[in-house]
Amino acid sequence: MKLKKMLFAAVSAGAMMLANPSFAATELSVQRFFGACDADFGTNTDPTKAVGECGIITSLINKFNADNPDVHVNVTTVEWPGYDQLTAQFASGDAPDIVTIHESVLSDYQSKGLLMPLDDLLKSVGVTPDAFTDAARNGATKDSKIYGLPIDSWTMLYHVNMDLFKQAGLVSADGTPIFPKSPEELLAQAEQFKQKTGKPYFVQNLTNETALYTRNLYTYLFQQDSDFFADPKHVKLNTPEAKKVVEMYKAIFEKGYTTKDLDYGGSINAFLAGEGGVHLNGTWVVGDYNAQSETKGTALNKGGYAVYPYPQLFGGTHAQYADGHTWAVSQKDRTPEQIAAIGKFLKFFADNDFEWSRTGHLPAYKAVITSDAFKALPHRNTISAVADLGKPLPSAVQRQFAIQDIIGEEMSAAISGQKDVDTALADMESRVNELLANI
Amino acid sequence: MSAPAASIKGRAFGDHLLLALVLLLSIVMIAPVLWVIGLSLKDNAELMADPNSVFHAPYTLKNYINTVGTSSVFIWVRNSIIVSGGLTLGTLILSSLAGYGFARLNFPGRDVLFVIVLFGLAVPEQAVLVARHQIFSMLKFHNTFQGLILPGLSAPFGVFLMTQYFKAIPKELDEAAMLDNASRLRIFWKVLLPLTLPAQATLGIFTFLGAWNDYFWPLISATRKDMFTLTVGMASTQTNFAQSEGIGFLMAQAVFAGAPILIVYLFFQKYIVTAVSGAAVR
């Protein structure tokens, strides 16, 4: 009798375990940056109620887990950008299944065979590269294959204090800001701005910074059709085109047309306090600045806030440097169930790109960027052009974060007068080439 | 005015000057701490718009609630305590034994071995990082406590410190104990080790602080969330633009991460002051 009871209990327990859907769920490890916000959004499964990068991505993954009981995603958040950790994980054979990687960094891992090409998997779940915007497709494609599901495009923008622009007489009759069309015009407008407002035209974070300098240089090299990375293993930066850009920023610095000695946080505070006309910052602050402009008593509420892509200052193709975030998949042996689960996850993010675009980043999908819902978001009508203008470095260029640091350091030295422009450009070129030669 | 009176007045003035200087230095030292605490009690959005808002209400505990609300934060505290405690204990044991050996025992190759240990002081961690990471990968030590503790046990500074300390203790003490038929281990444990307590405290405190604040090795060895130490875990919760958009949260994290050290200091204040002043004299 006792044995019967025990058998019955064991069978019942087994049946209950099998009946629990999570018991059979396929586990996926997902690693991402964007921070943790468990206290606010840890249990939220409605992305429409979330705000900010962290809130939206947390809520999206919660929703995915809720909607797909046959898959369970375990999330590890890492400090931005997380590449030291990821490299160490690959080295120890313990890489996550899915991981956030910048488009500019994909080739570092893809070139070593560490990432899985996604073309077939995406096709199997109904996501095709022709659905991506040009900027997103170019950024995620390496050696003619897709190595990351693009979720956005981001770039640097002209964030404008319209009150100061009005004071400076730099607003046209239709209420839009007047931007320069050449370096000379930029300097002239900056002088006019300074004379009329007593403030610098630009708010820039020039302290503890390399990325801003480098992105500015890339953008204005693209606008001169400079093919500085014709050979992805050898850069040409000691050129007349690069010299024009560095000298322009040097003049801006020397003539006091920009804030100086501000770090990133300081530059945001300065712009929000109305200390300058144009803040060079990314897509990610559009939401915050818009909220400020809607708050009474703030500097941006006084005359309004506008945001635009960089103006075309040179005679070449209209373009500007852009990057993007992707979900990449590590290369490892997997069961068909695991691959199917990864496909589901990627498809889910492709389908929910609008929610992600509420962060301020631009959508990676044509259908979203042309949708009424997206256009209805504040300022998207002026910045969505970046989806066409956005241009990454050639996909085969490796170590782009390290290159960014070198270029930024040398530009900073040239602009602040620590080095003359020619020496800085020569050093920049040789240091980058030395880095690339040792890969 | 008589000479003694002038001397007293002069001394009083000097004392006052010294006191004013000490007060000024205290303010300089405490100001950043108060600044951090003040920022941690402000809303992130308010700080982003106006950093001076730290000087006036409203204040909030939201940043602390968010810090503690991160699901794994107490696991990370536990991990840091295990790693820092284990590393400190192991370093004290190994350094004391090695220091005693180098100071008191004669064995072939002792001096050469000591020089090799000293060479360890000149090798930066970065130089051995890749090799160590590979070895630990082969041994499957990543994402384990031994993976986080073992590298720190190689402590040439600790061995050097303890060797010098043991050398400074008169050998007559050993000889007297030997006459009483005490074994080497007994002499080490009962006679010499208690005399090295100031050095132990110095080494222990610096080892514990170093391990508690260590970031880079835990970053690449403990890549699983449940094995993060507090430094890595805290960093992982920051948003991309934490220094501008999440400064209040960042400061609350700093207070939270620093609090255990402060508590350790409050309990062991006497030993820490003795240790640090002893280290300075030495």
Interface residues (C-beta under 8 A of the other chain):
Chain A: F33 F34 G35 A36 C37 D38 A39 D40 G42 G52 E53 C54 T76 T77 V78 E79 W80 D84 Q85 T87 A88 Q89 A91 S92 G93 D94 D263 Y264 G265 I268 N269 L272 A273 W284 V285 D288 A291 Q292 T295 T298
Chain B: A45 M48 A49 D50 P51 I65 N66 V68 G69 T70 S71 H133 Q134 F136 S137 H142 N143 F216 L219 I220 S221 T223 R224 K225 V232 A235 S236 T237 Q238 T239 N240 F241 A242 Q243 S244 E245 G246 I247
